[in-house]
């Protein structure tokens, strides 16, 4: 599968199509949330967002199929306890599957990640300065497949 340039889109990252989105997962070069967000943006993407239970399941099933078993992965959400925003465009978080007692904003945990220890995936707040894997997304309406 190859991606072609559409509407100024030019990405050299390997993308995988899942449903109506294309994703890039980086697990070797771990970055802070800020740096991961910047890397996605520079590549014409955004940190992946979760706006519904369907999208959460689609995204976490994809990560599981890629072999992620016990992981913390940055996604596009930022905020403080009780006031979280989803990126692309920034808006109140429409869906959340938080881990138990999360978000707790412990030690200024203002960035959102997907979290998996054991079987189910959850959303979690974490310190933005910790280096983690991350997942970028591109809406499929902006690209076509050759």
Secondary structure as the mmCIF struct_conf table of DSSP 4:
data_model
#
loop_
_struct_conf.conf_type_id
_struct_conf.id
_struct_conf.beg_label_comp_id
_struct_conf.beg_label_asym_id
_struct_conf.beg_label_seq_id
_struct_conf.end_label_comp_id
_struct_conf.end_label_asym_id
_struct_conf.end_label_seq_id
STRN STRN1 UNK A 3 UNK A 3
TURN_TY1_P TURN_TY1_P1 UNK A 7 UNK A 8
BEND BEND1 UNK A 13 UNK A 13
HELX_LH_PP_P HELX_LH_PP_P1 UNK A 14 UNK A 15
STRN STRN2 UNK A 16 UNK A 18
TURN_TY1_P TURN_TY1_P2 UNK A 19 UNK A 20
STRN STRN3 UNK A 21 UNK A 31
HELX_RH_AL_P HELX_RH_AL_P1 UNK A 33 UNK A 42
TURN_TY1_P TURN_TY1_P3 UNK A 43 UNK A 44
STRN STRN4 UNK A 46 UNK A 47
BEND BEND2 UNK A 52 UNK A 52
HELX_RH_AL_P HELX_RH_AL_P2 UNK A 53 UNK A 65
TURN_TY1_P TURN_TY1_P4 UNK A 66 UNK A 67
BEND BEND3 UNK A 70 UNK A 70
STRN STRN5 UNK A 71 UNK A 80
TURN_TY1_P TURN_TY1_P5 UNK A 81 UNK A 82
STRN STRN6 UNK A 83 UNK A 86
TURN_TY1_P TURN_TY1_P6 UNK A 87 UNK A 90
STRN STRN7 UNK A 91 UNK A 92
BEND BEND4 UNK A 94 UNK A 94
STRN STRN8 UNK A 98 UNK A 98
HELX_LH_PP_P HELX_LH_PP_P2 UNK A 99 UNK A 99
TURN_TY1_P TURN_TY1_P7 UNK A 100 UNK A 101
TURN_TY1_P TURN_TY1_P8 UNK A 106 UNK A 107
BEND BEND5 UNK A 108 UNK A 108
STRN STRN9 UNK A 111 UNK A 116
BEND BEND6 UNK A 117 UNK A 119
STRN STRN10 UNK A 121 UNK A 126
TURN_TY1_P TURN_TY1_P9 UNK A 128 UNK A 129
BEND BEND7 UNK A 130 UNK A 130
STRN STRN11 UNK A 132 UNK A 139
HELX_RH_3T_P HELX_RH_3T_P1 UNK A 140 UNK A 142
STRN STRN12 UNK A 145 UNK A 145
#
